[in-house]
């Protein structure tokens, strides 16, 4: 049995991973914001964005022929781009949750809030990924 998922399998896995991680992030950032305030939520958001940037850089440069040219500092160029994508993506989810909380006064995010946060994160990811690809 081959370990290669094929294109459809990799895309499905990427979508499932995005949905799962964004949902987990939304639930955690909600709790951090509610218990520790906006400063802690901002710190958590920035830490998650940096982690996203570093992991995305590692996964991109692990592919053949992507970061193979010697003498070029790929990390200095790509990590900030990927971190900006992560910051916009996770920030969109956080802003939706905070806005819904202030508007509705909910103590826990429901399916509607999580769905809106996921849609906002996906939209931000698409836009910033296109912009980052142009900058690369």
VENFEN-V406934 format. One record per pair of residues at least 24 apart in sequence whose ideal C-beta (glycine too) atoms are under 10 Angstrom apart, sorted by the first residue. I is the first residue (numbers start at 1). GAP is how many residues later the second one is. Records with the same first field share a line. If there is no record, write none. Layout:
I: GAP ; GAP
//
This chain:
15: 107
18: 71 ; 100 ; 103 ; 104 ; 107
19: 99 ; 102 ; 103
21: 27 ; 31 ; 69 ; 100
22: 67 ; 68 ; 70 ; 71 ; 92 ; 95 ; 96 ; 97 ; 98 ; 99 ; 100 ; 103
23: 70 ; 86 ; 91 ; 92 ; 94 ; 95 ; 98
25: 27 ; 64 ; 65 ; 68 ; 69 ; 72 ; 92 ; 93 ; 96
26: 64 ; 67 ; 68 ; 70 ; 71 ; 83 ; 87 ; 88 ; 89 ; 90 ; 91 ; 92 ; 94 ; 95
27: 70 ; 81 ; 82 ; 87 ; 90
29: 61 ; 62 ; 64 ; 65 ; 68 ; 69 ; 80 ; 88
30: 63 ; 64 ; 67 ; 68 ; 70 ; 71 ; 76 ; 77 ; 78 ; 79 ; 83 ; 84 ; 87
31: 77 ; 78
32: 62
33: 61 ; 64 ; 65 ; 68
34: 63 ; 67 ; 73 ; 74 ; 75
38: 56 ; 60
41: 53 ; 56 ; 57
42: 49 ; 52
44: 46 ; 50
45: 41 ; 42 ; 45 ; 46 ; 48 ; 49 ; 50
46: 37 ; 40 ; 41 ; 44 ; 45
48: 38 ; 39 ; 41 ; 42 ; 43 ; 46
49: 33 ; 34 ; 35 ; 36 ; 37 ; 38 ; 39 ; 40 ; 41 ; 42
50: 29 ; 30 ; 32 ; 33 ; 36 ; 37
51: 32 ; 35 ; 39
52: 30 ; 31 ; 32 ; 33 ; 34 ; 35 ; 37 ; 38
53: 25 ; 26 ; 27 ; 28 ; 29 ; 30 ; 31 ; 32 ; 33 ; 34
54: 24 ; 25 ; 28 ; 29 ; 32
55: 27 ; 31
56: 25 ; 26 ; 27 ; 29 ; 30 ; 73 ; 76
57: 24 ; 25 ; 26
58: 24
60: 76
74: 62
77: 58 ; 59
78: 54 ; 57 ; 58
80: 52 ; 55
81: 47 ; 48 ; 50 ; 51 ; 52 ; 54 ; 55
82: 46 ; 47 ; 50 ; 54
83: 49
84: 44 ; 47 ; 48 ; 51
85: 39 ; 40 ; 41 ; 42 ; 43 ; 44 ; 45 ; 46 ; 47 ; 48
86: 38 ; 39 ; 42
87: 37 ; 41
88: 33 ; 35 ; 36 ; 37 ; 39 ; 40 ; 41 ; 43 ; 44
89: 31 ; 32 ; 33 ; 34 ; 35 ; 36 ; 37 ; 38 ; 39 ; 40
90: 27 ; 31 ; 34 ; 35
91: 29 ; 30 ; 33 ; 37
92: 24 ; 25 ; 26 ; 27 ; 28 ; 29 ; 30 ; 31 ; 32 ; 33 ; 35 ; 36
93: 24 ; 25 ; 26 ; 27 ; 28 ; 29 ; 31 ; 32
94: 26 ; 27
95: 25 ; 26 ; 29
96: 24 ; 25 ; 28
//
